[in-house]
Amino acid sequence: MIGEPIDAVEQGLATILAVLRKDPYALESAYLSVITFGTATKQIVLFTELWYKFVFY
């Protein structure tokens, strides 16, 4: 994925994180996984606790 589609994904993730950072309880209970769909389905990022990875960025 390149160009506008990946930019939209990055903007979407930034928006999700911005909203979650406003509510610490929501951030502590949110997990993220990245799955790609193409000729094969792949889980690129396993379920990850967002507060642990992104709370300080």
Phi, psi and omega in degrees: 000130180220166173070223185300319180299315180289328175299320179294321177296314180298319178294320178298316178295320178297320179294315178302313181296320179298318179292316182294326180296338179283343181230096184302327179292320178294317181299321181291340183254003183265140176233154180229142172222141178249123181237132177256147178235121179207227175293336175221149177268131181227139173265104185283318178238121177293164178309125185231133176290122184291321183299324182291322185270327195237359187293332185262001182268000000 
